[in-house]
């Protein structure tokens, strides 16, 4: 009798499952979630090059080409004497030594001495002319303080190799020290003007301020979806002047920047920050990091999925087979909705059953396999309720496991395309044209995968170098 009851129950269950059409309500998931701006910290390296030719030009323009003068009572050997001289210089030549700018220039000219030579019992009139030869030489050291003030230290001196006046029947009178004193005095009188000109030629603050201000920028690098990149400089450091190449005054300026990327319709607000004081460091690095969101092609994922699962049979147990007609992925809110169109195989407990299952999952990028996966799969609440009342055999974990195993996508093609897109975005960053910044991307890796605004995005981390030459050429 008990056996008959069991058989009736089993038969009744089978009969109840025949012709089942499971059609749960399509889940609705609304979210105001947006892709949060991705912030990276990067350093723009600006090697500074100031040609020594600029300094040479300043020397030639601001040190007199001719020194003339008249001096009286120049020596005890003569009385009522005076010295008239005219000294001309050639163009300065520039060099470097021990991290100093060195310069030298030949000088030549004439001098005339008039007076009377004091003998024991008489004074003999003297009038003699002589040629002058020698060199003006010196060095310049450069410094800068944390308020951007260039501080050149200029040393100038004169060396006369020929400045002796012949006196008949007496010999010669050396006027080297007298002329050296007068030439040095004239040059030192011009030093403030020369230093001012050097500071003008080495005006880093004006140039860097312009570039600093221009680095506050916001650029849309993609239309659909609307992707914006914003840069905001934060701090600046300076490498001491270096003259080791013999042709340029070299230094380096490192500007630390925040780079924000976002998927947003409107341009991000820029927080302007004025040029700060300098800090100093021995080495300037040029680290470049930026997070870039690149949209994943959902159509491509679904096409790949159909080729893998359409018509495939999943075994729940020996009496229950589940045939997939179609699976589609839809990003909703921050999750992935998996729609499974199925039917039951003939000859099992769900003979003739068909319908739709809605499952929720999360997106995950597996770096080792380079696969994009849907994980943590579970039934939508309406689907679960429908199955509890009609076909609870489909609630077995083994079915979720087998579906989830098939929600794995080789990602080489999409990832390569995403990397290409990321490179295009980076090249669209319009840094100030005067610095001609060169961004060298070394690696682009997947930082994370996010679902937002009903789209799937790869957030890629681009790593490389960003540098430019700031060449303070003479602009006259």
Secondary structure, DSSP 8 states (H G I E B T S, - for coil): -HHHHHHHHHHHHHHHHTT-EEE--------------EEEEEEEEEEEEEEHHHHHHHHHHHS-SEEEEEEES--TTEEEEEEEEEEEE---EEEEETTEEEEEEEEEEEEEEEEEEE-SS-EEEEEEEEEEEEEEEEEEEEEE-TT--EEEEEEEEEEEEE-EEEETTTEEEE-HHHHHHHHHHHHHHHHHHHHHHHHHHT-HHHHHHHHHHHT-EEEEEETTTTEEEEEEEEEEEEEEEE-TTSSEEEEEEEEEEEEEEEE-SS------------EE-S----EEEEEEEEE--HHHHHHHHHHHHTT-EEEEETTEEEEEEEEEEEEETTEEEEEEEEEE-TTSTTTT-EEEEEEEEEEEEETTTTEEEEEEEEE-HHHHHHHHHH-GGGG-HHHHHHHHHH-EEE-HHHHHHHHHHHHHHHHT----GGGT-EEEEEEEEEEEEEEETTEEEEEEEEEEEEEEEEE-----
